[in-house]
Amino acid sequence: MQRNKVVELQNVAFEYTAAKSYSLKKLFLSKYEREKVSIESNSFRKSALSEVNLSFYEGDIVGIVGRNGAGKSTLCKVLSGVLKPTDGKFISDIQIGALLSLNSFFSRELSGLDNIYLSGALLGKNKKEIESKIKDIIEFSELDESIEKPVETYSSGMVSRLAFSVATSFRSDILIIDEVLSVGDKYFRAKCLKRMDEIIKDSKLIIVVSHSDSDIRRMCNRAVYLDKGKVILDGSVEDVLEMYK
């Protein structure tokens, strides 16, 4: 049975410069700080991805493994549209969804509630669509009265709970999860995995970045091993995990 290809990367490369790495942050900087960042940008360049060729098919749940600095998060940002490849082609036939990351782009000065509105808007949702999900997001994240407090007062676990709740409440064709399942107590992890089981039935493509072999085995039907920005192996979960070890 032939499967429908929904996302393809052709010879994709990405090189960080200070200008690129500060591109989103610049939105929140003063004029003086933006000028300072631009001056500093000339001295920083780093290759994060090189000659990446991958095809993703409808129904894929793909685990991405590799050491810290291997390029996993950069690949996720390219797949989610946050970053545009420096070279090569990124082709997608489906609606790009949320990038669910421990480094989710919340504005730390805003409250959790304001960040729900901000995240929803960045995902292309209107005010009515966002407000219809707020109750579910707050209940699932269990932040309660903390939702009115600035995100800068949150622990990393609270941030990840809010990020997971937002990304999995605003459903789309593709969901990209970058290490979020590694944060939280046993109860909340079990809660997240239960919701993931529900999402898997509806999503066309799911990308999971995790250092947990058990999470990759539990959810994924395929895996990709990255090292120094290059694909070392794209194959079955067991073959990839064995090589990665």
MDAnalysis code that builds the backbone (N, CA, C; Angstrom):
import MDAnalysis as mda
import numpy as np

u = mda.Universe.empty(735, n_residues=245, atom_resindex=np.repeat(np.arange(245), 3), trajectory=True)
u.add_TopologyAttr("name", ["N", "CA", "C"] * 245)
u.add_TopologyAttr("resid", np.arange(1, 246))
u.add_TopologyAttr("resname", ["MET", "GLN", "ARG", "ASN", "LYS", "VAL", "VAL", "GLU", "LEU", "GLN", "ASN", "VAL", "ALA", "PHE", "GLU", "TYR", "THR", "ALA", "ALA", "LYS", "SER", "TYR", "SER", "LEU", "LYS", "LYS", "LEU", "PHE", "LEU", "SER", "LYS", "TYR", "GLU", "ARG", "GLU", "LYS", "VAL", "SER", "ILE", "GLU", "SER", "ASN", "SER", "PHE", "ARG", "LYS", "SER", "ALA", "LEU", "SER", "GLU", "VAL", "ASN", "LEU", "SER", "PHE", "TYR", "GLU", "GLY", "ASP", "ILE", "VAL", "GLY", "ILE", "VAL", "GLY", "ARG", "ASN", "GLY", "ALA", "GLY", "LYS", "SER", "THR", "LEU", "CYS", "LYS", "VAL", "LEU", "SER", "GLY", "VAL", "LEU", "LYS", "PRO", "THR", "ASP", "GLY", "LYS", "PHE", "ILE", "SER", "ASP", "ILE", "GLN", "ILE", "GLY", "ALA", "LEU", "LEU", "SER", "LEU", "ASN", "SER", "PHE", "PHE", "SER", "ARG", "GLU", "LEU", "SER", "GLY", "LEU", "ASP", "ASN", "ILE", "TYR", "LEU", "SER", "GLY", "ALA", "LEU", "LEU", "GLY", "LYS", "ASN", "LYS", "LYS", "GLU", "ILE", "GLU", "SER", "LYS", "ILE", "LYS", "ASP", "ILE", "ILE", "GLU", "PHE", "SER", "GLU", "LEU", "ASP", "GLU", "SER", "ILE", "GLU", "LYS", "PRO", "VAL", "GLU", "THR", "TYR", "SER", "SER", "GLY", "MET", "VAL", "SER", "ARG", "LEU", "ALA", "PHE", "SER", "VAL", "ALA", "THR", "SER", "PHE", "ARG", "SER", "ASP", "ILE", "LEU", "ILE", "ILE", "ASP", "GLU", "VAL", "LEU", "SER", "VAL", "GLY", "ASP", "LYS", "TYR", "PHE", "ARG", "ALA", "LYS", "CYS", "LEU", "LYS", "ARG", "MET", "ASP", "GLU", "ILE", "ILE", "LYS", "ASP", "SER", "LYS", "LEU", "ILE", "ILE", "VAL", "VAL", "SER", "HIS", "SER", "ASP", "SER", "ASP", "ILE", "ARG", "ARG", "MET", "CYS", "ASN", "ARG", "ALA", "VAL", "TYR", "LEU", "ASP", "LYS", "GLY", "LYS", "VAL", "ILE", "LEU", "ASP", "GLY", "SER", "VAL", "GLU", "ASP", "VAL", "LEU", "GLU", "MET", "TYR", "LYS"])
u.atoms.positions = np.array([
    [0.843, -1.196, 0.000],
    [0.000, 0.000, 0.000],
    [0.883, 1.252, 0.000],
    [0.686, 2.120, -0.978],
    [1.496, 3.321, -1.086],
    [1.008, 4.386, -0.109],
    [1.962, 4.945, 0.648],
    [1.612, 5.970, 1.627],
    [1.811, 7.358, 1.039],
    [1.042, 8.311, 1.565],
    [1.072, 9.677, 1.078],
    [2.204, 10.473, 1.744],
    [3.139, 10.963, 0.930],
    [4.233, 11.786, 1.462],
    [3.690, 13.174, 1.792],
    [3.917, 13.643, 3.035],
    [3.350, 14.931, 3.451],
    [4.413, 15.999, 3.713],
    [5.634, 15.589, 4.048],
    [6.726, 16.538, 4.312],
    [8.017, 15.967, 3.744],
    [8.816, 16.827, 3.129],
    [10.093, 16.383, 2.577],
    [11.173, 17.442, 2.791],
    [12.359, 16.993, 3.169],
    [13.533, 17.851, 3.273],
    [14.551, 17.372, 2.248],
    [14.972, 18.279, 1.372],
    [15.924, 17.932, 0.317],
    [17.218, 18.714, 0.522],
    [18.279, 17.980, 0.889],
    [19.600, 18.594, 1.099],
    [19.533, 19.831, 1.988],
    [18.770, 19.739, 3.054],
    [18.570, 20.889, 3.939],
    [19.799, 21.129, 4.811],
    [20.198, 22.376, 4.870],
    [21.288, 22.803, 5.752],
    [20.813, 24.036, 6.502],
    [21.337, 24.202, 7.716],
    [21.033, 25.413, 8.468],
    [22.268, 25.850, 9.240],
    [22.576, 27.128, 9.097],
    [23.725, 27.706, 9.796],
    [23.239, 28.828, 10.691],
    [23.553, 28.715, 11.965],
    [23.198, 29.773, 12.901],
    [24.199, 30.916, 12.809],
    [23.679, 32.115, 12.823],
    [24.498, 33.301, 13.077],
    [23.822, 34.008, 14.237],
    [24.505, 34.928, 14.861],
    [23.887, 35.657, 15.967],
    [22.635, 36.369, 15.485],
    [22.658, 36.848, 14.234],
    [21.485, 37.551, 13.699],
    [20.279, 36.634, 13.638],
    [20.491, 35.348, 13.186],
    [19.377, 34.400, 13.111],
    [18.917, 33.988, 14.492],
    [19.875, 33.712, 15.398],
    [19.505, 33.188, 16.702],
    [18.784, 34.227, 17.537],
    [18.984, 35.514, 17.223],
    [18.317, 36.568, 17.958],
    [17.072, 37.091, 17.245],
    [16.724, 36.499, 16.088],
    [15.681, 37.074, 15.246],
    [14.353, 37.258, 15.980],
    [13.905, 36.254, 16.751],
    [12.649, 36.378, 17.474],
    [12.825, 37.231, 18.719],
    [13.948, 37.033, 19.393],
    [14.212, 37.785, 20.613],
    [14.239, 39.285, 20.338],
    [14.700, 39.661, 19.136],
    [14.815, 41.080, 18.784],
    [13.479, 41.808, 18.917],
    [12.386, 41.089, 18.732],
    [11.077, 41.719, 18.809],
    [10.832, 42.335, 20.179],
    [11.517, 41.800, 21.200],
    [11.280, 42.249, 22.559],
    [12.415, 43.119, 23.095],
    [13.378, 43.489, 22.225],
    [14.516, 44.289, 22.656],
    [14.308, 45.767, 22.330],
    [14.997, 46.622, 23.107],
    [14.976, 48.050, 22.819],
    [15.811, 48.324, 21.571],
    [15.697, 49.538, 21.034],
    [16.456, 49.906, 19.844],
    [17.954, 49.768, 20.091],
    [18.420, 50.226, 21.278],
    [19.841, 50.132, 21.614],
    [20.292, 48.677, 21.658],
    [19.472, 47.796, 22.276],
    [19.832, 46.379, 22.397],
    [19.855, 45.702, 21.035],
    [18.908, 46.078, 20.128],
    [18.885, 45.498, 18.781],
    [20.143, 45.871, 18.010],
    [20.585, 47.129, 18.156],
    [21.802, 47.579, 17.476],
    [23.019, 46.831, 18.012],
    [23.041, 46.591, 19.322],
    [24.148, 45.868, 19.939],
    [24.205, 44.431, 19.433],
    [23.028, 43.784, 19.340],
    [22.948, 42.418, 18.828],
    [23.446, 42.352, 17.395],
    [23.071, 43.337, 16.563],
    [23.481, 43.353, 15.158],
    [24.990, 43.477, 15.027],
    [25.616, 44.268, 15.913],
    [27.068, 44.423, 15.895],
    [27.755, 43.115, 16.259],
    [27.192, 42.431, 17.275],
    [27.783, 41.179, 17.747],
    [27.596, 40.043, 16.749],
    [26.589, 40.162, 15.862],
    [26.210, 39.050, 14.982],
    [27.302, 38.658, 14.002],
    [28.176, 39.581, 13.664],
    [29.209, 39.302, 12.663],
    [30.245, 38.300, 13.135],
    [30.293, 38.031, 14.452],
    [31.365, 37.193, 14.988],
    [30.918, 35.770, 15.307],
    [29.672, 35.403, 14.955],
    [29.150, 34.105, 15.375],
    [28.506, 33.359, 14.215],
    [29.033, 32.178, 13.885],
    [28.450, 31.319, 12.857],
    [28.617, 29.868, 13.296],
    [27.574, 29.085, 13.126],
    [27.646, 27.682, 13.525],
    [26.729, 26.845, 12.648],
    [27.267, 25.780, 12.066],
    [26.471, 24.880, 11.243],
    [25.722, 23.906, 12.151],
    [24.397, 23.866, 12.011],
    [23.576, 23.000, 12.856],
    [23.005, 21.806, 12.097],
    [22.737, 21.991, 10.793],
    [22.249, 20.900, 9.951],
    [23.025, 20.898, 8.643],
    [23.272, 19.703, 8.099],
    [24.034, 19.606, 6.856],
    [23.523, 18.442, 6.006],
    [23.116, 18.741, 4.776],
    [22.691, 17.733, 3.797],
    [21.666, 16.751, 4.373],
    [20.631, 17.296, 4.998],
    [19.581, 16.452, 5.578],
    [18.537, 16.132, 4.509],
    [18.365, 14.844, 4.241],
    [17.357, 14.358, 3.296],
    [16.413, 13.413, 4.039],
    [15.184, 13.848, 4.222],
    [14.198, 13.043, 4.937],
    [12.828, 13.208, 4.290],
    [12.069, 12.123, 4.256],
    [10.684, 12.167, 3.802],
    [9.798, 11.636, 4.921],
    [8.706, 12.342, 5.167],
    [7.758, 11.932, 6.196],
    [6.415, 11.649, 5.539],
    [5.767, 10.579, 5.991],
    [4.538, 10.127, 5.364],
    [3.355, 10.224, 6.328],
    [2.173, 10.353, 5.767],
    [0.969, 10.439, 6.589],
    [0.870, 9.213, 7.497],
    [0.661, 9.477, 8.780],
    [0.574, 8.405, 9.761],
    [1.881, 8.122, 10.471],
    [2.967, 8.761, 10.040],
    [4.265, 8.571, 10.699],
    [4.266, 9.166, 12.107],
    [4.869, 8.434, 13.032],
    [5.194, 8.963, 14.362],
    [6.694, 8.709, 14.509],
    [7.475, 9.757, 14.299],
    [8.917, 9.609, 14.137],
    [9.666, 10.098, 15.375],
    [10.495, 9.243, 15.935],
    [11.349, 9.625, 17.055],
    [12.688, 10.145, 16.541],
    [13.146, 11.265, 17.083],
    [14.439, 11.839, 16.719],
    [15.376, 11.680, 17.906],
    [16.503, 11.000, 17.695],
    [17.454, 10.784, 18.783],
    [18.828, 11.319, 18.389],
    [19.646, 11.548, 19.402],
    [20.988, 12.068, 19.179],
    [21.468, 12.787, 20.428],
    [22.772, 13.011, 20.494],
    [23.346, 13.701, 21.646],
    [22.903, 15.160, 21.669],
    [23.119, 15.806, 22.812],
    [22.876, 17.245, 22.886],
    [23.764, 17.952, 21.869],
    [23.177, 18.870, 21.100],
    [23.940, 19.579, 20.086],
    [23.983, 18.867, 18.744],
    [23.239, 17.758, 18.616],
    [23.260, 16.985, 17.365],
    [22.451, 17.645, 16.257],
    [21.590, 18.602, 16.615],
    [20.759, 19.272, 15.617],
    [19.285, 18.930, 15.707],
    [18.882, 18.207, 16.764],
    [17.495, 17.754, 16.894],
    [16.512, 18.928, 16.987],
    [16.799, 19.879, 17.882],
    [15.891, 21.012, 18.060],
    [15.865, 21.900, 16.819],
    [17.014, 22.043, 16.159],
    [17.050, 22.837, 14.929],
    [16.193, 22.181, 13.853],
    [16.278, 20.861, 13.740],
    [15.439, 20.141, 12.778],
    [13.962, 20.373, 13.080],
    [13.595, 20.341, 14.355],
    [12.206, 20.579, 14.743],
    [11.754, 21.983, 14.351],
    [12.643, 22.954, 14.517],
    [12.292, 24.337, 14.179],
    [12.125, 24.517, 12.672],
    [12.912, 23.790, 11.899],
    [12.741, 23.827, 10.447],
    [11.405, 23.184, 10.070],
    [11.105, 22.037, 10.668],
    [9.863, 21.326, 10.368],
    [8.628, 22.134, 10.768],
    [8.752, 22.943, 11.828],
    [7.613, 23.727, 12.302],
    [7.509, 25.080, 11.620],
    [8.491, 25.416, 10.792],
    [8.456, 26.696, 10.094],
    [9.033, 27.841, 10.881],
    [9.554, 27.568, 12.083],
    [10.174, 28.626, 12.888],
    [11.455, 29.107, 12.222],
    [12.212, 28.178, 11.625],
    [13.452, 28.517, 10.928],
    [13.346, 28.139, 9.452],
    [13.896, 28.977, 8.606],
    [13.962, 28.699, 7.175],
    [15.347, 28.147, 6.851],
    [15.433, 27.036, 6.122],
    [16.758, 26.459, 5.827],
    [17.694, 27.462, 5.169],
    [18.972, 27.400, 5.556],
    [19.986, 28.217, 4.902],
    [20.188, 27.746, 3.466],
    [20.039, 26.439, 3.271],
    [20.207, 25.854, 1.945],
    [19.285, 24.637, 1.836],
    [18.937, 24.260, 0.609],
    [18.065, 23.110, 0.409],
    [16.595, 23.497, 0.390],
    [15.730, 22.484, 0.297],
    [14.293, 22.718, 0.191],
    [13.519, 22.023, 1.307],
    [12.527, 22.734, 1.838],
    [11.583, 22.172, 2.799],
    [10.204, 22.236, 2.159],
    [9.602, 21.058, 1.926],
    [8.322, 20.969, 1.218],
    [7.286, 20.339, 2.149],
    [6.139, 21.005, 2.313],
    [5.090, 20.476, 3.182],
    [3.732, 20.594, 2.511],
    [2.950, 19.509, 2.555],
    [1.602, 19.501, 1.999],
    [0.541, 19.523, 3.093],
    [0.955, 19.742, 4.338],
    [-0.001, 19.742, 5.445],
    [0.148, 21.009, 6.278],
    [-0.845, 21.250, 7.116],
    [-0.831, 22.416, 7.995],
    [0.234, 22.234, 9.066],
    [1.184, 23.159, 9.105],
    [2.245, 23.084, 10.115],
    [1.669, 23.457, 11.462],
    [1.973, 22.667, 12.470],
    [1.400, 22.892, 13.789],
    [2.375, 23.492, 14.766],
    [2.169, 23.182, 16.026],
    [2.941, 23.796, 17.098],
    [4.280, 23.109, 17.281],
    [5.257, 23.917, 17.673],
    [6.524, 23.371, 18.142],
    [6.453, 23.369, 19.652],
    [6.333, 22.186, 20.230],
    [6.188, 22.046, 21.673],
    [7.552, 21.755, 22.263],
    [8.170, 22.759, 22.883],
    [9.554, 22.655, 23.327],
    [9.711, 23.186, 24.739],
    [10.750, 22.687, 25.441],
    [11.070, 23.262, 26.745],
    [11.456, 24.724, 26.605],
    [11.906, 25.105, 25.421],
    [12.260, 26.498, 25.156],
    [11.164, 27.188, 24.357],
    [9.913, 26.840, 24.661],
    [8.789, 27.431, 23.947],
    [8.866, 28.952, 24.020],
    [8.463, 29.586, 22.912],
    [8.625, 31.035, 22.817],
    [7.517, 31.776, 23.561],
    [7.442, 31.568, 24.869],
    [6.559, 32.368, 25.695],
    [7.255, 33.677, 26.030],
    [6.468, 34.736, 26.156],
    [7.008, 36.010, 26.633],
    [7.022, 35.948, 28.150],
    [8.189, 35.959, 28.732],
    [8.332, 35.733, 30.176],
    [7.698, 36.832, 31.011],
    [7.570, 38.026, 30.442],
    [6.994, 39.137, 31.196],
    [5.470, 39.060, 31.254],
    [4.869, 38.345, 30.296],
    [3.415, 38.230, 30.256],
    [2.929, 37.108, 31.169],
    [1.668, 37.167, 31.538],
    [1.079, 36.106, 32.356],
    [0.876, 34.851, 31.521],
    [0.615, 33.747, 32.212],
    [0.327, 32.504, 31.502],
    [-0.883, 32.666, 30.602],
    [-1.920, 33.378, 31.100],
    [-3.138, 33.591, 30.316],
    [-2.843, 34.392, 29.058],
    [-2.069, 35.474, 29.200],
    [-1.720, 36.291, 28.032],
    [-0.914, 35.478, 27.021],
    [-0.084, 34.568, 27.528],
    [0.714, 33.734, 26.631],
    [-0.140, 32.717, 25.891],
    [-1.255, 32.326, 26.477],
    [-2.191, 31.452, 25.751],
    [-2.731, 32.188, 24.544],
    [-3.127, 33.440, 24.741],
    [-3.621, 34.259, 23.625],
    [-2.523, 34.465, 22.580],
    [-1.302, 34.765, 23.056],
    [-0.187, 34.999, 22.142],
    [0.129, 33.745, 21.333],
    [0.219, 32.596, 22.010],
    [0.525, 31.335, 21.325],
    [-0.557, 30.976, 20.324],
    [-1.807, 31.165, 20.721],
    [-2.913, 30.878, 19.819],
    [-2.868, 31.739, 18.567],
    [-2.545, 33.024, 18.764],
    [-2.449, 33.937, 17.619],
    [-1.313, 33.525, 16.692],
    [-0.162, 33.111, 17.280],
    [0.971, 32.670, 16.467],
    [0.643, 31.405, 15.681],
    [-0.311, 30.625, 16.197],
    [-0.742, 29.411, 15.500],
    [-1.875, 29.693, 14.521],
    [-2.196, 30.989, 14.357],
    [-3.205, 31.366, 13.371],
    [-4.638, 31.265, 13.854],
    [-4.840, 31.189, 15.167],
    [-6.191, 31.075, 15.708],
    [-6.761, 32.465, 16.010],
    [-8.066, 32.640, 15.806],
    [-8.693, 33.920, 16.141],
    [-9.111, 33.922, 17.611],
    [-9.572, 35.090, 18.077],
    [-9.889, 35.252, 19.506],
    [-10.957, 34.262, 19.967],
    [-11.976, 34.048, 19.142],
    [-13.054, 33.125, 19.512],
    [-12.526, 31.697, 19.660],
    [-11.668, 31.282, 18.732],
    [-11.096, 29.932, 18.786],
    [-10.220, 29.767, 20.021],
    [-9.454, 30.804, 20.350],
    [-8.575, 30.754, 21.522],
    [-9.405, 30.661, 22.799],
    [-10.427, 31.513, 22.906],
    [-11.234, 31.543, 24.131],
    [-12.006, 30.245, 24.346],
    [-12.317, 29.544, 23.270],
    [-13.030, 28.270, 23.408],
    [-12.147, 27.175, 24.016],
    [-10.817, 27.393, 24.001],
    [-9.883, 26.396, 24.505],
    [-9.270, 26.756, 25.863],
    [-9.485, 27.982, 26.331],
    [-8.795, 28.455, 27.531],
    [-9.097, 27.593, 28.751],
    [-10.358, 27.279, 28.976],
    [-10.736, 26.476, 30.144],
    [-10.026, 25.126, 30.129],
    [-10.016, 24.466, 28.968],
    [-9.357, 23.160, 28.837],
    [-7.849, 23.277, 29.084],
    [-7.239, 24.333, 28.561],
    [-5.792, 24.524, 28.715],
    [-5.430, 24.713, 30.184],
    [-6.182, 25.553, 30.876],
    [-5.883, 25.822, 32.295],
    [-6.117, 24.576, 33.134],
    [-7.212, 23.866, 32.865],
    [-7.512, 22.652, 33.648],
    [-6.450, 21.581, 33.434],
    [-6.033, 21.377, 32.177],
    [-5.050, 20.328, 31.907],
    [-3.687, 20.675, 32.503],
    [-3.298, 21.957, 32.414],
    [-1.987, 22.379, 32.927],
    [-1.947, 22.422, 34.445],
    [-3.132, 22.480, 35.080],
    [-3.241, 22.526, 36.538],
    [-2.543, 23.753, 37.127],
    [-2.503, 24.839, 36.376],
    [-1.861, 26.059, 36.869],
    [-2.804, 26.900, 37.723],
    [-4.106, 26.746, 37.534],
    [-5.112, 27.420, 38.362],
    [-4.825, 28.915, 38.507],
    [-4.660, 29.393, 39.766],
    [-4.460, 30.826, 39.974],
    [-3.122, 31.319, 39.436],
    [-2.169, 30.419, 39.228],
    [-0.863, 30.824, 38.698],
    [-0.958, 31.298, 37.251],
    [-2.073, 30.997, 36.578],
    [-2.223, 31.386, 35.178],
    [-2.213, 32.900, 35.022],
    [-2.507, 33.635, 36.109],
    [-2.526, 35.103, 36.057],
    [-1.154, 35.698, 36.385],
    [-0.195, 34.858, 36.773],
    [1.135, 35.348, 37.148],
    [2.069, 35.349, 35.941],
    [3.124, 36.195, 35.965],
    [4.086, 36.220, 34.847],
    [4.789, 34.874, 34.697],
    [5.037, 34.481, 33.454],
    [5.695, 33.206, 33.181],
    [7.099, 33.169, 33.788],
    [7.735, 34.341, 33.959],
    [9.079, 34.380, 34.553],
    [9.089, 33.867, 35.991],
    [7.921, 33.768, 36.623],
    [7.842, 33.237, 37.987],
    [7.600, 31.730, 37.997],
    [7.411, 31.113, 36.815],
    [7.108, 29.690, 36.718],
    [8.391, 28.850, 36.825],
    [8.234, 27.651, 37.334],
    [9.309, 26.663, 37.264],
    [9.330, 26.088, 35.851],
    [10.406, 25.355, 35.501],
    [10.483, 24.750, 34.168],
    [9.349, 23.754, 33.967],
    [8.950, 23.068, 35.045],
    [7.845, 22.123, 34.945],
    [6.527, 22.807, 34.632],
    [6.301, 23.972, 35.248],
    [5.074, 24.730, 34.991],
    [5.042, 25.237, 33.554],
    [6.201, 25.691, 33.061],
    [6.282, 26.167, 31.674],
    [5.964, 25.033, 30.708],
    [6.540, 23.860, 30.952],
    [6.324, 22.731, 30.043],
    [4.874, 22.251, 30.103],
    [4.248, 22.325, 31.284],
    [2.842, 21.936, 31.389],
    [1.950, 22.885, 30.583],
    [2.278, 24.167, 30.661],
    [1.509, 25.141, 29.884],
    [1.747, 24.937, 28.390],
    [3.006, 24.713, 28.017],
    [3.343, 24.502, 26.605],
    [2.627, 23.273, 26.056],
    [2.655, 22.180, 26.801],
    [2.003, 20.951, 26.355],
    [0.501, 21.179, 26.211],
    [-0.089, 21.852, 27.187],
    [-1.533, 22.082, 27.169],
    [-1.942, 22.932, 25.978],
    [-1.160, 23.991, 25.690],
    [-1.472, 24.870, 24.563],
    [-1.359, 24.111, 23.243],
    [-0.224, 23.445, 23.054],
    [0.042, 22.795, 21.768],
    [-0.917, 21.654, 21.484],
    [-1.343, 20.940, 22.510],
    [-2.226, 19.795, 22.279],
    [-3.699, 20.170, 22.314],
    [-4.009, 21.398, 22.701],
    [-5.398, 21.872, 22.656],
    [-5.724, 22.458, 21.293],
    [-4.740, 23.176, 20.700],
    [-4.914, 23.710, 19.347],
    [-4.387, 22.660, 18.362],
    [-5.249, 21.777, 17.915],
    [-4.846, 20.653, 17.075],
    [-4.509, 21.105, 15.658],
    [-3.566, 20.415, 15.039],
    [-3.207, 20.666, 13.643],
    [-2.731, 19.349, 13.047],
    [-2.362, 19.374, 11.766],
    [-1.977, 18.146, 11.075],
    [-0.670, 17.557, 11.593],
    [0.238, 18.430, 12.068],
    [1.539, 17.966, 12.542],
    [1.798, 18.499, 13.948],
    [2.279, 17.630, 14.802],
    [2.660, 18.033, 16.159],
    [4.119, 17.650, 16.369],
    [4.905, 18.605, 16.851],
    [6.334, 18.384, 17.060],
    [6.642, 18.564, 18.540],
    [7.162, 17.528, 19.164],
    [7.394, 17.526, 20.605],
    [8.881, 17.412, 20.880],
    [9.444, 18.459, 21.487],
    [10.884, 18.513, 21.730],
    [11.174, 18.413, 23.225],
    [11.352, 17.209, 23.719],
    [11.776, 16.919, 25.091],
    [10.781, 17.280, 26.191],
    [9.592, 17.731, 25.865],
    [8.659, 18.150, 26.905],
    [8.219, 16.991, 27.787],
    [8.119, 15.803, 27.221],
    [7.657, 14.660, 28.008],
    [8.642, 14.248, 29.097],
    [9.855, 14.829, 29.090],
    [10.846, 14.480, 30.100],
    [10.660, 15.274, 31.385],
    [9.760, 16.256, 31.384],
    [9.578, 17.129, 32.538],
    [8.257, 16.824, 33.228],
    [8.292, 16.852, 34.557],
    [7.066, 16.665, 35.312],
    [7.096, 15.392, 36.139],
    [6.166, 15.297, 37.072],
    [6.109, 14.115, 37.926],
    [5.431, 12.966, 37.183],
    [5.410, 11.798, 37.839],
    [4.850, 10.598, 37.200],
    [3.395, 10.798, 36.808],
    [2.654, 11.482, 37.659],
    [1.225, 11.697, 37.401],
    [1.029, 12.510, 36.139],
    [1.770, 13.622, 35.999],
    [1.562, 14.475, 34.831],
    [2.093, 13.816, 33.562],
    [3.186, 13.050, 33.674],
    [3.700, 12.316, 32.510],
    [2.646, 11.337, 31.999],
    [2.015, 10.627, 32.919],
    [0.977, 9.662, 32.530],
    [-0.194, 10.378, 31.854],
    [-0.514, 11.549, 32.368],
    [-1.590, 12.362, 31.812],
    [-1.241, 12.807, 30.382],
    [0.030, 13.227, 30.192],
    [0.491, 13.644, 28.865],
    [0.453, 12.482, 27.873],
    [0.933, 11.321, 28.309],
    [0.971, 10.161, 27.416],
    [-0.431, 9.708, 27.022],
    [-1.377, 9.835, 27.946],
    [-2.765, 9.488, 27.629],
    [-3.311, 10.425, 26.561],
    [-3.015, 11.737, 26.712],
    [-3.476, 12.684, 25.691],
    [-2.776, 12.421, 24.361],
    [-1.485, 12.044, 24.418],
    [-0.761, 11.734, 23.191],
    [-1.421, 10.589, 22.437],
    [-1.897, 9.586, 23.171],
    [-2.593, 8.463, 22.526],
    [-3.818, 8.950, 21.756],
    [-4.520, 9.959, 22.308],
    [-5.696, 10.511, 21.641],
    [-5.287, 11.282, 20.384],
    [-4.195, 12.062, 20.492],
    [-3.743, 12.895, 19.380],
    [-3.228, 12.045, 18.225],
    [-2.547, 10.951, 18.565],
    [-1.975, 10.073, 17.536],
    [-3.038, 9.608, 16.549],
    [-4.249, 9.430, 17.019],
    [-5.333, 8.957, 16.153],
    [-5.747, 10.010, 15.121],
    [-5.531, 11.302, 15.458],
    [-6.038, 12.384, 14.621],
    [-4.977, 13.083, 13.769],
    [-3.711, 13.052, 14.203],
    [-2.669, 13.807, 13.507],
    [-2.143, 13.044, 12.296],
    [-1.730, 13.796, 11.276],
    [-1.152, 13.175, 10.090],
    [0.327, 12.863, 10.285],
    [0.994, 13.664, 11.141],
    [2.428, 13.455, 11.381],
    [2.786, 13.937, 12.777],
    [3.532, 13.122, 13.505],
    [4.017, 13.495, 14.837],
    [5.516, 13.262, 14.895],
    [6.234, 14.279, 15.367],
    [7.682, 14.193, 15.555],
    [7.960, 14.262, 17.052],
    [8.709, 13.291, 17.577],
    [9.004, 13.236, 19.006],
    [10.511, 13.237, 19.219],
    [11.010, 14.256, 19.922],
    [12.418, 14.289, 20.324],
    [12.484, 13.889, 21.795],
    [13.253, 12.871, 22.082],
    [13.318, 12.408, 23.462],
    [14.602, 11.622, 23.711],
    [15.122, 11.742, 24.954],
    [16.253, 10.919, 25.380],
    [15.763, 9.623, 26.028],
    [14.446, 9.455, 26.076],
    [13.866, 8.279, 26.707],
    [13.585, 7.188, 25.666],
    [14.333, 6.099, 25.739],
    [14.094, 4.971, 24.838],
    [12.664, 4.450, 24.970],
    [12.165, 4.428, 26.193],
    [10.831, 3.869, 26.418],
    [9.750, 4.722, 25.753],
    [9.915, 6.049, 25.785],
    [8.939, 6.922, 25.112],
    [8.977, 6.715, 23.605],
    [10.191, 6.597, 23.045],
    [10.333, 6.379, 21.605],
    [9.702, 5.042, 21.218],
    [9.989, 4.015, 21.999],
    [9.426, 2.684, 21.698],
    [7.907, 2.683, 21.841],
    [7.398, 3.386, 22.844],
    [5.968, 3.368, 23.137],
    [5.154, 4.047, 22.042],
    [5.672, 5.165, 21.511],
    [4.866, 5.982, 20.611],
    [5.219, 5.873, 19.133],
    [6.478, 5.598, 18.816],
    [6.947, 5.811, 17.441],
    [6.944, 4.532, 16.591],
    [6.728, 4.705, 15.286],
    [6.817, 3.584, 14.353],
    [8.066, 3.685, 13.480],
    [8.898, 4.686, 13.760],
    [10.101, 4.929, 12.982],
    [10.994, 5.889, 13.763],
    [12.296, 5.873, 13.492],
    [13.194, 6.775, 14.213],
    [14.315, 7.275, 13.300],
    [14.878, 8.423, 13.671],
    [15.985, 9.033, 12.939],
    [17.083, 9.380, 13.944],
    [18.318, 8.963, 13.618],
    [19.469, 9.240, 14.473],
    [20.284, 10.366, 13.850],
    [20.397, 11.483, 14.572],
    [21.179, 12.634, 14.117],
    [22.494, 12.728, 14.894],
    [23.542, 13.135, 14.208],
    [24.811, 13.409, 14.872],
    [25.540, 14.513, 14.109],
    [25.927, 15.553, 14.818],
    [26.632, 16.691, 14.220],
    [25.900, 17.248, 13.005],
    [24.575, 17.289, 13.117],
    [23.761, 17.897, 12.081],
    [23.470, 17.034, 10.877],
    [23.907, 15.763, 10.896],
    [23.693, 14.872, 9.759],
    [22.866, 13.650, 10.168],
    [22.123, 13.114, 9.206],
    [21.340, 11.904, 9.456],
    [22.269, 10.699, 9.379],
    [22.413, 9.991, 10.502],
    [23.260, 8.790, 10.538],
    [22.454, 7.563, 10.141],
    [21.203, 7.488, 10.618],
    [20.345, 6.355, 10.262],
    [18.883, 6.772, 10.343],
    [18.117, 6.371, 9.345],
    [16.669, 6.581, 9.298],
    [16.067, 5.207, 9.075],
    [15.409, 4.672, 10.120],
    [14.899, 3.312, 9.969],
    [13.977, 2.911, 11.104],
    [13.953, 1.618, 11.405],
    [13.079, 1.115, 12.454],
    [13.541, 1.627, 13.817],
    [12.610, 1.695, 14.753],
    [12.926, 2.186, 16.098],
    [14.053, 1.379, 16.731],
    [13.971, 0.065, 16.658],
    [14.969, -0.781, 17.315],
    [16.342, -0.636, 16.665],
    [16.402, -0.571, 15.330],
    [17.687, -0.422, 14.645],
    [18.351, 0.903, 14.994],
    [17.550, 1.967, 15.030],
    [18.087, 3.299, 15.339],
    [18.561, 3.386, 16.786],
    [17.766, 2.869, 17.716],
    [18.151, 2.920, 19.128],
    [19.407, 2.079, 19.379],
    [19.509, 0.954, 18.691],
    [20.681, 0.108, 18.849],
    [21.938, 0.814, 18.358],
    [21.851, 1.473, 17.204],
    [23.017, 2.201, 16.688],
    [23.363, 3.394, 17.582],
    [22.329, 4.079, 18.055],
    [22.544, 5.250, 18.918],
    [23.261, 4.862, 20.207],
    [22.945, 3.701, 20.739],
    [23.610, 3.242, 21.957],
    [25.099, 2.984, 21.725],
])
